[in-house]
Amino acid sequence: MDKIENLLKQGVKIYYIENLNIQWMSYLCVHPKNENYFIFINKNDEPIRIYRNTIYKRFETRIRKSG
């Protein structure tokens, strides 16, 4: 399995289930002042700052390189 940093490219969408609804967020970048955070854009075009370890715990077992 690849590391998340190798799979995240600007514009890559991550889908997840929240309150029985499919949600998504699009990767934007690593936080410019703190590399421990990733910045995503949600479906409402609002920025979301997520701690690096949270991404690992939540998504690492589910992220696979497509194609």
N, C-alpha and C positions, 0 to 999 in steps of 0.2 A: 504494500500500500504506500502511496506517495504521501509526503508531508503536505500539510494544508497550504503552506507558503508556495509550494510548487504548483498547486492546482488553482490558486486564486489569481486571477487576471482581471483587470478592470472590465466590468460589465458582466462577469460571471454571476449567475443567479443561484441562490441557495433556497431551496424549498423546504418548508417545515410545517408541521401541523400544530396549531394553537387553538384551543377551544373548539375542537372538531372542525376547524376550517383550514384549508391549505393557504399558507401565507408564503411570501417570498421576499427576499431582499437581494439587492444587487451590490456586489463588491465594488468599492471605489478605490481605497488605498489604505496604506498603513498610516496611522496618525502621525503627522509631521513632527510633533514634539515628544511623543511617547510611543516607542516601537512596540509596547506591550498591548496596544489597542489597534483594532482594525476599524475602518469606517465603512459602513454599508449605507445604501439608500433604500428605504422601504417603498412599498407600492404607492405611497402618497408623496413620494419625492422628498421625504424628510430624512435627514442624516441620523444614523444610529451608530454609536460608538460601543464596540463590544470588546471586552477583555480577551486577550489571546487564549488564555487557559479555558475560558468558557466555550470558545469555538472548538477547542480540542475535545473537551468533555462531551459536548453536545453533538458534534458532527463528524468527528474523525472516523468513527466506525462506519459511517454511512457514505462518506465521500469516496468516489471511485473515479478514475480517469475514464471519460467516455470515449468511445470509438476506438 
